[in-house]
Amino acid sequence: MWISHAERPLRADELCHALAVELGSTYFNPDNLPSISTLVGCCQGLITVDKEASTVRLIHFTLQEYLSAHPDIFSRPHSAMAEICLTYLNSQQVKVLLAEPFLDSQDAPFLEYCSVYWGIYVKRELSDYARSLALKLLKEYYGQTSTRLLLMRAGETLIEDLDPPYLLSGLHCASFFGIAEVVADLVEMGCYDTNEEDCSDFTPLAWAAHNGHEEVVKILAGREEVNPDKPDWNGQTPLSHASWHGHEGVVKILLLQEELNPNKQDNNGRTPLLIASSRAHDELVKILLGQEEVNPTSRITTAKHHC
C-alpha cells in the first residue's frame, strides 16, 4: 500500500517507520521497527530496495499497473496513510523537536514525508479519526518542526533568512492543503485570527487562492471579518495569486466580494489582469475583462517594471 500510493519514492528507513506506527498511540515505539530484510521477505519478492537511491520500489512496473487497475485491493488507503502520518506527527518524540534551522532528523526519518504529504491524503479521503488527529495537530501548530519542512517544500519563503519559530498557524496549513472540513472546524472553533499573516505575509485566504482550493476560498471569503485584499510581502493579494496560477474558479469567487479591489497593484505595479495576461491565461483574462470594475488600461505606478 505505501509503495504503490506514496507521493514520492520512500526511503527504506521511512517505510520502516511508517509500518512501526501504532494508531491511537501518542508514543512512537522504536521496538516496532522492522528490518528492511524482514519487509522484503514478507512481501515475497514483490518489492526491492534500490541500493543506489536507497529507496524501496515494486519489483516491476507491471505490478504498479495491476494495483492501479484493482483499487479495491487496499481498503481506504489514503485515509489509512493520513491517519499514520498524523499519528506520527502527534507523537511525543516529534512534538518535542524544535524548529531548528539545521535539525538532525535521523531519529525521525519519516518526519519530512509526513509534514509535506499528510494533508494530501486527508484531502483525498477524510476519515473521522484523521479529522480528529488533524485538529489535534493544527491547534498546536506554531513553531513545530513540520512547519519549517512544509514551508521549505512550498518554496514561498527564504527559510534561511527566518528566525524560528516559523509563523504558520494551523489555519494556514489547512488552507494550504485545501482541507475544507478542517478549515471550517478551525474557523467555527475560533482558534485563529482568519486574517493572520504567516512569515511570508500570506493569510489563510492567500494560501487557499494560491493553491486553487475553491471550497476553502468560499469558506474564508464568506467570513465578514476576512479581508480579501490583504497583500503579502510582495504586495500580491489573493486575487493576484489566483491570477498568477490560472485558478479561474477561485478568481470568480473572489470577484464576488464587495470589498475586493480587482485593480490593486503589487509591488511591481502588476494588476491581476496584467498578471493573468503575462502568464497567458486567456480564459482568465476574459473573466477579468468581463468585470466592470476591472480597468484594462491601469498603468504601473507603484514601482518600476524591469523587463
C-alpha positions in Angstrom: 0.0 0.0 0.0 2.7 2.5 1.0 4.9 1.9 -2.0 2.1 2.0 -4.6 0.4 5.1 -3.1 3.4 7.1 -1.9 3.7 10.7 -3.3 7.3 10.1 -4.0 9.7 7.0 -3.7 10.1 6.1 0.0 13.5 5.5 1.6 13.9 2.3 3.4 14.0 3.9 6.8 10.9 6.0 6.0 8.9 2.9 5.1 10.1 1.1 8.3 8.9 4.0 10.5 5.6 4.2 8.7 4.9 0.5 9.4 6.0 0.9 13.0 3.3 3.5 13.8 0.6 2.3 16.2 -2.6 4.1 15.6 -4.0 5.7 18.7 -0.7 5.8 20.5 1.0 9.1 21.4 4.3 7.4 21.7 6.3 6.0 18.8 7.8 2.8 20.0 11.2 2.1 18.2 10.9 -1.5 19.2 8.2 -1.8 16.5 10.7 -1.0 13.7 11.1 -3.9 11.3 14.3 -4.5 9.4 14.3 -3.9 5.7 15.2 -7.5 5.1 12.1 -8.6 7.0 10.0 -6.3 4.8 11.5 -7.7 1.6 10.9 -11.2 2.9 7.3 -10.6 3.9 6.5 -9.2 0.5 7.7 -12.4 -1.1 9.7 -10.8 -3.9 7.2 -8.1 -4.8 9.4 -5.3 -3.6 13.0 -4.5 -3.8 15.5 -1.9 -2.5 17.2 0.4 -5.0 20.6 0.4 -3.4 21.8 3.4 -5.4 18.9 5.6 -4.4 18.2 3.9 -1.0 14.5 3.7 -1.9 12.0 0.9 -1.9 10.1 0.1 -5.0 7.8 -2.5 -6.6 9.7 -5.2 -8.4 8.3 -4.3 -11.8 6.1 -1.5 -13.3 3.5 -4.1 -14.3 2.8 -4.7 -10.7 2.0 -1.0 -10.2 -0.3 -1.2 -13.2 -2.0 -4.2 -11.7 -2.5 -2.4 -8.3 -3.8 0.7 -10.1 -6.3 -1.4 -12.0 -7.5 -3.1 -8.9 -8.1 -0.3 -6.3 -10.2 -2.5 -4.0 -7.1 -4.5 -3.0 -6.4 -1.9 -0.3 -9.2 -0.6 1.9 -9.3 3.2 2.0 -5.5 3.6 1.5 -5.4 7.4 1.6 -7.4 7.5 4.8 -5.1 4.9 6.4 -2.0 6.7 5.3 -3.3 10.0 6.6 -4.0 8.5 10.0 -0.5 7.0 10.1 1.2 10.3 9.1 -0.9 12.3 11.6 -0.3 9.8 14.4 3.5 10.1 13.7 3.3 14.0 13.8 1.3 13.9 17.0 3.8 11.5 18.8 5.7 12.7 21.8 9.1 12.3 20.0 8.2 14.5 17.1 6.4 17.2 19.2 9.5 17.8 21.3 11.6 18.6 18.3 12.2 22.3 17.9 12.1 24.1 14.5 15.9 24.5 14.3 17.5 25.5 11.0 19.8 22.5 10.9 17.6 19.9 12.5 19.2 16.4 12.6 16.2 14.2 11.9 17.9 10.9 11.9 15.8 9.8 14.9 12.6 10.8 12.9 13.3 9.9 9.3 9.6 9.8 8.5 9.1 13.4 9.7 9.7 15.2 6.4 7.4 12.9 4.4 4.6 13.3 6.9 4.9 17.0 7.2 4.7 17.6 3.5 2.1 15.0 2.4 -0.3 14.3 5.2 -2.7 17.0 4.0 -2.8 15.5 0.5 -4.0 12.2 1.9 -6.6 13.9 4.2 -8.0 15.9 1.3 -8.4 12.8 -0.8 -10.1 10.7 1.8 -11.0 12.2 5.2 -12.0 9.8 8.0 -13.4 10.9 11.3 -10.3 9.7 13.0 -8.0 11.6 10.6 -10.1 14.7 11.1 -9.7 14.5 14.9 -5.9 13.9 14.6 -5.6 16.8 12.2 -7.4 19.1 14.6 -5.1 18.0 17.4 -2.0 18.7 15.4 -3.2 22.0 14.0 -4.3 23.5 17.3 -0.7 23.3 18.4 1.0 24.0 15.1 3.0 27.2 15.8 6.8 26.6 15.8 6.7 22.9 15.1 9.4 21.3 13.0 6.8 20.2 10.5 6.0 23.9 9.9 9.5 24.5 8.6 9.5 21.4 6.4 6.2 22.4 4.8 7.4 25.9 4.1 10.6 24.7 2.6 8.7 22.4 0.3 6.3 25.3 -0.6 9.2 27.4 -1.7 7.4 30.6 -1.0 9.8 32.0 1.6 13.5 32.2 2.2 13.8 29.9 5.2 17.4 30.6 5.9 16.5 34.3 6.5 14.0 33.5 9.1 14.4 33.1 12.8 12.4 30.2 14.5 9.6 29.8 15.3 8.3 29.9 11.7 5.0 31.5 11.9 2.4 29.3 10.2 -0.8 28.6 12.0 -2.9 25.5 11.8 -5.5 27.5 9.8 -2.8 28.5 7.3 -1.8 24.8 7.0 -5.3 23.5 6.5 -5.9 26.3 3.9 -2.6 25.4 2.2 -3.7 21.8 1.7 -7.3 22.8 0.9 -9.0 20.6 3.6 -12.4 22.4 3.6 -13.8 20.4 6.5 -10.9 21.1 8.8 -10.8 24.8 7.8 -14.5 25.0 8.7 -13.9 23.3 12.0 -11.0 25.7 13.0 -12.9 28.8 11.9 -16.0 27.7 13.9 -13.9 26.9 17.0 -12.4 30.4 16.8 -8.9 29.0 17.2 -7.2 31.6 14.9 -7.4 35.1 13.5 -8.7 34.5 10.0 -6.6 37.5 8.7 -3.4 36.5 10.4 -0.3 36.6 8.3 2.4 34.0 8.3 6.1 34.6 7.9 5.6 35.4 4.2 2.6 37.7 5.0 0.3 35.1 3.5 -3.2 34.9 5.0 -5.1 31.6 5.1 -7.2 33.0 2.2 -4.0 33.8 0.2 -2.8 30.2 0.6 -6.1 28.8 -0.5 -6.2 31.1 -3.5 -2.6 30.4 -4.4 -3.2 26.6 -4.5 -6.6 26.8 -6.2 -8.7 25.4 -3.3 -12.2 26.7 -4.2 -14.1 25.3 -1.3 -11.7 26.8 1.2 -11.8 30.1 -0.6 -15.6 30.1 -0.4 -15.4 29.4 3.4 -12.9 32.1 4.1 -14.1 34.8 1.7 -17.6 34.3 3.1 -16.5 35.4 6.5 -17.4 39.0 7.2 -14.1 39.7 9.1 -11.9 38.4 6.3 -10.0 41.0 4.2 -10.0 39.6 0.6 -7.4 42.3 -0.4 -4.7 41.8 2.2 -1.3 41.8 0.4 1.7 39.6 1.1 5.4 40.7 1.3 5.4 41.2 -2.5 2.2 43.2 -2.4 0.2 40.4 -4.0 -3.4 39.8 -3.0 -5.3 36.5 -3.0 -6.7 37.6 -6.4 -3.1 38.2 -7.7 -2.1 34.7 -6.6 -5.1 33.1 -8.2 -4.5 35.0 -11.4 -0.8 34.0 -11.5 -1.7 30.3 -11.3 -4.7 30.5 -13.6 -7.3 29.4 -11.0 -10.4 30.5 -12.8 -12.8 29.2 -10.2 -11.1 31.0 -7.4 -11.0 34.2 -9.3 -14.7 34.0 -9.9 -15.4 33.5 -6.2 -13.1 36.4 -5.2 -14.7 38.8 -7.7 -18.0 38.4 -5.9 -16.5 40.0 -2.7 -17.7 43.6 -2.3 -14.5 44.8 -0.6 -12.3 43.5 -3.3 -10.3 45.9 -5.5 -9.6 44.0 -8.7 -7.2 46.7 -9.9 -4.9 46.5 -6.9 -1.2 46.5 -7.9 1.6 44.5 -6.4 5.0 45.9 -5.5 6.0 45.6 -9.2 3.0 47.5 -10.4 1.2 44.5 -11.8 -2.6 44.2 -11.5 -4.3 40.8 -11.5 -5.3 41.4 -15.2 -1.7 42.1 -16.1 -0.5 39.0 -14.2 -3.1 36.8 -16.0 -2.1 38.3 -19.4 1.6 37.8 -18.8 1.0 34.2 -17.8 -1.1 33.6 -21.0 -4.2 32.6 -19.0 -6.5 33.6 -21.8 -9.8 32.4 -20.3 -8.9 34.2 -17.0 -8.2 37.4 -18.9 -11.7 37.2 -20.4 -13.2 36.7 -17.0 -11.4 39.7 -15.6 -12.2 41.9 -18.6 -15.9 41.0 -18.2 -15.9 42.8 -14.9 -17.0 46.5 -15.0 -14.7 47.3 -12.1 -11.6 46.0 -13.9 -9.6 48.7 -15.6 -7.8 47.3 -18.6 -5.7 50.5 -19.0 -4.4 50.6 -15.4 -0.8 51.8 -15.6 2.2 50.7 -13.5 2.5 53.4 -10.9 3.8 51.8 -7.7 7.1 50.5 -8.9 9.5 50.4 -11.9 8.8 47.5 -14.1 12.0 45.6 -15.1 11.8 43.7 -18.3 
